[in-house]
Amino acid sequence: MRRWIKRLSRIVLIGFCFLLLLILVEVAAGWRCPQREEIPAPVSQSKDRHAVVGGIKDYFRPEEETYLSVPEWYIVWSYQEKADFQEHAPPSGFPYFAAVRQYWGNYCCISRLVRHKYGFNAGEQIMLVVIGTSFSAEYILKGLYEKTVGRIAEWNSGHQFTEEDSYAYQVARDYADFVHVRPFYEFQFARRVKQLWTENPFWGRHIFRKWERRAFLTLDYSIEAFYCWLIEKATHVSYGYEPDRTYAWLENIDSSTVMQIPQLKIGEEIEPRGYILNAPRYQPFTNAAIAVVTHGAHFVEIAGNSVITISVLTPSWSGEGQSAQLLYSFPMLTRPGWQRLLLRCDVGSLDRVLRQLSEKGMTIEHIYDY
């Protein structure tokens, strides 16, 4: 018995070392940056503005987080692309390894942009390495499996979806939607394991594919559930509970307009048609910002900062006439001919930039609100 335990331990250790090697290979392959320009040095908030907002609790957030949140959000975009892909195609065709390389490419670019401009944010940097490594391990393992055993099972089913394939797509879609508004570790993967077994018939067409998917998804969701539980505990111990609200100073907007936009609340009135607004973070902030700009509002600052980054999706880019600075771009892996661009602009120009992007027909993906 001890001999078998030792053998199993060796196999697990060898597999773990092999996975680490693959992650290092993908990190090295992705560690390149199509960076175009440097960012200017940060500018401190003026004394007059600080006097107005200095008494508002949790008003200020570190400016560098508008950059450092970009790699984290790349994982969200990858999950969204994967869900979109799985709606019409089997999972073996998804570019898992290329997505890993793009994560580390984003991290490389952001690291180069913020170094020497801001102090070293150890908490954020460690977090990006941890989630990047776990994301890499997840996608590498899934890629290896889906492109071997999974592909054989797809071939056996004539590349037709089983109930389990459709269920996997729905979970992928739910998860992609969820992480737009909440931390990933709050998603209830354990419940999805139970639903996999209770809501899908045991027998049906393409039985080999059905049971291959059932076994794989059970293992996948169970590991995800344990990992989410572990990260949630570690996050709360290290950082407490992350606030889901932020503040934005706007001008040229009235209270009746604010009341029409979901999740926005008036914090303080600074002047006639000028307010500090309590706004949601994450993707709802992007939706709210676009909404207030359509009503003619002008941003003064966001979370006490005067710069902001934006990602847009577009088949082409011309900087002519644009008020935003292109930092870098990556091709979209599942949308040939399209690019994901990271732009930087002054907060005071945000309303103008959003209108220019919309007029050019570009998709405003996200405003990185610290």
Secondary structure, 3 states (H helix, E strand, C coil): CHHHHHHHHHHHHHHHHHHHHHHHHHHHHHCCCCCCCCCCCCCCCCHHHHHHHCCCCCCCCCCCHHHHHHHHHHHHHHHHHHHHHHHHCCHHHCCHHHHHHHHHHHHHHHHHHHCCCCCCCHHHHHHHHHHHHHHHHHHHHHHHHHHHHHHHHHHHCCCCCCHHHHHHHHHHHHHHHHCCCCCHHHCCHHHHHHHHHHCCCCCCCCHHHHHHHHHHHHHHHHHHHHHHHHHHHHHHHHHCCCCCEEEEEEECCCHHHHHHCCCCEEEEEEECCEEEEEEECCHHHHHHHHHHHHCCCEEEEECCECEEEEEEEECCCCCCCCCCEEEEEEECCCCCCCEEEEEEEEHHHHHHHHHHHHHCCCEEEEEECC
